[in-house]
Amino acid sequence: MHGPSARMLELLSLLQTGRTWGGAELAGRLGVSARTLRRDVERLRELGFPVESVPGPGGRYQLVAGRAMPPLLLTDEEAVATVVGLRFAALAQVDGATGAAEGALRKLEQVLPPRLRYRIAAVLASTEAASRAAGLLDLRVLQLLATAAHAREHVRFGYTNRAGERSERRVEPYRQVLLGKRWYLLAWDADRRDWRTFRIDRITDVTVPGTTFPPRPLPPDPVSFVQSSANVPLSRHRGVVRFDAPVQVVAERLMTEAGTLEPIDEHRCRFVTPVDSWEWLAMTLPMVGVPYTIDGPPELVERTRELADRLRAATGG
């Protein structure tokens, strides 16, 4: 180990793994005496790192949560994973999260060594995030619901359904589920006395009155429950399409974030999906590249005809 500063950085790196270290083991890793180790630990404490001493033979040390966010030491792999994750987080449609992600990115990129900048640039240059934009999500709403679910606290909020109808809901929140680019809340609806799924970007005016509830047994598979609820809207908001191709072929080509794809037989399959934009679905279906038939609803048939007319006009047909 070369000098006290380098030794303390190595000590900090070891402590930030999250495990509890024996004093003798730490001293051996650093190549110092037990006395020097105690002195280095005390220096870290003076710098604001909350290093806790755990009773035991030879002493034991652990880095615990403190009042402030101390500097972090990341391995090369951790740094790459963090920056790539923040880059994609900055693209998310989450109000409040985008600015935070970009701010963290700026701080990290200023201190990255050139070898890591090259690796990160290579990953980002060869990766695409192709997905239809979701509605803007309020980060504060996401955090309030998560905190209430964790603390088993009742929640009240305004909710706008697919038909644009607004209602006031009183719920027991349990889980937040990310499907595609949309967040959903799984909750017990106090007025309807049943489990309900709510799209979080349609939730407003969240209040947490402070009352708590005893936990209920969740549906057997909460994620599948939310996915099924999200994929079975009112009939007039559901597109139904038959593809003249095996389900394996269509599954590899269909760029959608929701819906169910099931085989009809070994040569055909059916796709059922909730829809916010019939025009978007009408443009997406031809991109699968196989023959298909629209079973409904009339809105999808009409938008497809309009799209076909525009394409013929554009090509002089």
C-alpha positions in Angstrom: 0.0 0.0 0.0 1.5 3.3 -1.1 1.0 6.0 1.6 -1.8 6.8 4.1 -4.2 8.4 1.5 -4.1 5.4 -0.8 -4.5 3.1 2.2 -7.6 5.0 3.4 -9.2 4.8 0.0 -8.6 1.1 -0.1 -10.1 0.8 3.4 -13.1 2.8 2.3 -13.5 0.6 -0.7 -13.5 -2.5 1.5 -16.0 -1.1 3.9 -18.4 0.0 1.2 -19.0 -3.6 0.2 -21.6 -3.6 2.9 -20.1 -6.5 5.0 -18.8 -6.5 8.5 -15.0 -6.9 8.6 -12.9 -8.3 11.4 -10.1 -6.0 12.5 -7.4 -8.6 11.9 -8.8 -9.3 8.4 -8.9 -5.6 7.5 -5.4 -5.0 8.8 -4.1 -8.0 6.8 -5.7 -6.8 3.6 -4.2 -3.4 4.1 -0.8 -4.6 5.3 -0.9 -2.6 8.5 -0.9 -3.1 12.3 -4.1 -3.1 14.3 -3.1 0.2 15.8 -2.7 1.8 12.3 -6.1 0.4 11.3 -7.8 2.0 14.3 -6.2 5.3 13.4 -7.3 5.1 9.8 -10.9 4.2 10.9 -10.9 7.2 13.1 -9.8 9.5 10.2 -12.7 8.2 8.1 -15.1 9.1 10.9 -13.6 12.6 11.1 -14.3 12.9 7.3 -18.0 12.0 7.9 -18.0 8.3 7.1 -20.2 6.5 9.7 -17.9 3.5 10.5 -19.4 1.5 13.4 -17.3 -0.7 15.7 -18.9 -4.0 16.4 -17.9 -5.9 19.6 -16.0 -9.1 19.0 -12.5 -10.7 19.1 -10.0 -8.2 17.6 -12.8 -5.7 16.9 -15.1 -5.6 13.9 -16.0 -2.7 11.6 -19.0 -1.9 9.4 -20.0 1.2 7.3 -23.5 2.1 8.3 -26.0 4.7 7.1 -25.4 8.2 8.3 -27.0 11.6 8.1 -25.3 12.7 4.9 -24.4 11.0 1.6 -20.6 10.2 1.8 -18.4 9.8 -1.3 -18.7 6.4 -3.0 -15.9 4.3 -4.4 -17.0 2.3 -7.4 -15.2 -0.5 -9.3 -14.9 -0.1 -13.1 -17.9 -2.5 -13.6 -20.0 -0.6 -11.0 -19.2 2.7 -12.6 -20.1 1.6 -16.1 -23.4 0.0 -14.9 -24.3 3.2 -12.9 -23.7 5.6 -15.8 -25.5 3.4 -18.4 -28.5 3.1 -16.0 -28.6 6.8 -15.4 -28.4 7.5 -19.1 -31.5 5.5 -19.7 -33.2 6.9 -16.6 -32.7 10.4 -18.0 -34.8 9.2 -21.0 -37.7 8.1 -18.9 -40.9 10.0 -18.9 -40.8 10.7 -15.1 -41.3 14.3 -14.0 -38.6 15.1 -11.5 -36.4 12.0 -12.2 -35.0 13.2 -15.5 -33.2 16.3 -14.0 -31.9 14.3 -11.1 -30.5 11.6 -13.4 -28.9 14.2 -15.6 -27.3 15.9 -12.6 -25.9 12.7 -11.3 -24.6 11.9 -14.8 -22.7 15.2 -15.1 -21.0 14.6 -11.7 -20.0 11.1 -12.6 -18.8 11.8 -16.1 -16.5 14.6 -14.8 -14.4 12.1 -12.8 -14.5 9.1 -15.1 -11.1 7.9 -16.4 -10.7 7.8 -20.2 -10.8 4.0 -20.3 -14.3 3.9 -18.7 -15.6 6.7 -20.9 -14.7 4.6 -23.9 -16.4 1.5 -22.6 -19.6 3.5 -21.7 -19.6 5.2 -25.1 -19.3 1.8 -26.8 -22.3 0.4 -24.8 -24.5 3.4 -25.4 -23.6 3.7 -29.1 -24.6 0.1 -29.8 -27.8 0.2 -27.7 -31.2 1.5 -28.8 -34.1 2.4 -26.5 -37.0 2.1 -29.0 -40.3 2.4 -27.4 -43.5 4.4 -27.6 -43.4 7.2 -25.1 -45.6 6.8 -22.1 -47.5 9.5 -20.3 -45.4 11.8 -18.0 -45.1 10.3 -14.6 -44.9 12.5 -11.4 -42.0 11.2 -9.3 -43.6 12.7 -6.2 -46.7 10.5 -6.7 -44.5 7.4 -7.2 -42.6 8.1 -4.0 -45.8 8.9 -1.9 -47.5 5.7 -3.0 -44.3 3.6 -2.4 -43.9 5.0 1.1 -47.6 4.5 1.9 -47.4 0.9 0.7 -44.4 0.2 2.8 -45.9 1.7 5.9 -49.3 0.2 5.3 -51.0 3.6 5.2 -54.4 4.4 3.5 -54.2 6.7 0.4 -56.8 8.9 -1.3 -56.4 10.2 -4.8 -58.2 11.4 -7.9 -58.2 9.0 -10.8 -59.1 9.4 -14.5 -60.0 6.2 -16.3 -59.6 5.3 -20.0 -62.9 6.9 -20.9 -61.7 10.2 -19.3 -64.1 9.9 -16.3 -62.7 11.1 -13.0 -63.4 9.7 -9.6 -62.1 9.9 -6.0 -60.6 6.6 -4.8 -59.8 5.4 -1.3 -57.3 2.5 -1.4 -54.9 0.3 0.5 -51.7 0.4 -1.6 -49.6 -2.8 -1.9 -47.4 -2.9 -5.0 -46.1 -0.7 -7.8 -45.4 -2.6 -11.0 -43.5 -1.4 -14.1 -44.9 -2.9 -17.4 -43.2 -1.7 -20.5 -42.8 2.0 -19.8 -45.9 2.4 -17.6 -46.2 2.2 -13.9 -49.2 0.6 -12.2 -50.5 0.5 -8.6 -52.0 -2.7 -7.2 -54.3 -1.7 -4.4 -57.4 -2.8 -2.5 -60.2 -0.4 -3.3 -62.1 0.4 0.0 -65.3 1.4 -1.8 -65.5 -1.4 -4.3 -64.2 -4.0 -1.9 -61.9 -5.6 -4.4 -58.4 -5.5 -5.9 -57.9 -2.8 -8.5 -55.1 -1.8 -10.8 -54.4 2.0 -11.4 -52.1 3.5 -14.0 -50.0 5.8 -11.9 -49.7 8.6 -14.5 -53.5 9.0 -14.2 -53.4 9.5 -10.4 -53.5 13.0 -9.1 -54.0 14.8 -5.7 -52.5 12.1 -3.6 -53.2 12.4 0.2 -52.1 10.1 3.0 -54.3 10.7 6.0 -52.0 8.8 8.3 -54.3 5.9 9.2 -53.0 2.3 8.8 -54.4 -1.0 7.7 -53.6 -4.6 8.4 -52.1 -6.4 5.4 -54.3 -8.6 3.2 -53.2 -11.7 1.4 -52.1 -10.6 -2.1 -53.3 -12.2 -5.3 -51.2 -15.3 -6.0 -49.0 -13.6 -8.6 -49.3 -9.8 -8.2 -47.3 -9.0 -11.4 -49.5 -11.3 -13.5 -52.6 -9.8 -11.9 -51.6 -6.3 -12.8 -50.6 -7.3 -16.3 -53.9 -9.1 -16.9 -55.8 -6.1 -15.5 -53.9 -3.7 -17.7 -54.4 -5.8 -20.8 -58.2 -6.2 -20.5 -59.7 -2.8 -20.8 -63.2 -1.9 -22.0 -64.1 -3.6 -25.2 -64.1 -0.4 -27.3 -60.5 0.2 -26.2 -59.2 -3.2 -27.2 -57.7 -4.1 -30.5 -58.0 -7.7 -31.8 -55.9 -8.9 -34.7 -55.2 -12.3 -36.3 -51.8 -12.9 -37.8 -51.3 -15.6 -40.5 -48.0 -16.7 -39.0 -46.9 -18.9 -36.1 -46.9 -17.2 -32.7 -43.1 -17.6 -32.4 -42.6 -15.6 -35.6 -44.9 -12.7 -34.6 -43.5 -12.6 -31.0 -40.0 -11.8 -32.4 -41.3 -9.0 -34.6 -44.1 -7.3 -32.6 -43.0 -4.1 -31.0 -45.6 -3.5 -28.3 -45.5 -2.8 -24.6 -48.8 -4.5 -23.6 -51.2 -7.1 -24.9 -51.5 -10.8 -25.1 -50.3 -13.0 -28.0 -51.7 -16.5 -28.2 -51.7 -19.3 -30.8 -54.8 -20.2 -32.7 -53.1 -23.1 -34.4 -49.6 -23.9 -35.5 -49.9 -21.5 -38.5 -51.9 -18.6 -36.9 -52.0 -16.5 -33.8 -54.2 -13.8 -32.2 -53.1 -10.5 -30.6 -55.3 -8.6 -28.1 -54.1 -5.3 -26.8 -55.3 -2.2 -24.9 -54.9 0.9 -27.1 -54.5 4.6 -26.3 -54.0 5.5 -30.0 -55.7 3.6 -32.8 -53.5 5.4 -35.4 -50.3 4.2 -33.6 -51.6 0.6 -33.6 -52.6 0.8 -37.3 -49.0 1.9 -38.1 -47.4 -0.8 -35.9 -49.2 -3.8 -37.3 -47.8 -3.7 -40.9 -44.3 -3.5 -39.4 -44.7 -7.1 -38.2 -44.2 -8.1 -41.9 -46.8 -10.9 -42.1 -50.4 -11.0 -43.4 -53.1 -10.1 -40.8 -56.8 -9.6 -40.3 -58.4 -7.0 -38.0 -61.3 -8.5 -36.0 -62.1 -5.2 -34.3 -63.0 -2.7 -33.2 -64.4 -0.4 -35.9 -62.0 2.4 -34.8 -59.0 0.3 -35.7 -60.5 -0.7 -39.0 -61.2 2.9 -39.9 -57.7 4.1 -39.0 -56.2 1.3 -41.0 -58.2 2.3 -44.1 -57.2 5.9 -43.6 -53.5 4.9 -43.4 -53.8 2.7 -46.5 -55.3 5.7 -48.4 -52.4 8.0 -47.4 -49.8 5.4 -48.4 -51.4 4.9 -51.8 -51.6 8.7 -52.3 -47.9 9.1 -51.3 -46.8 6.5 -53.9 -49.1 7.7 -56.6 -51.2 4.6 -56.4 
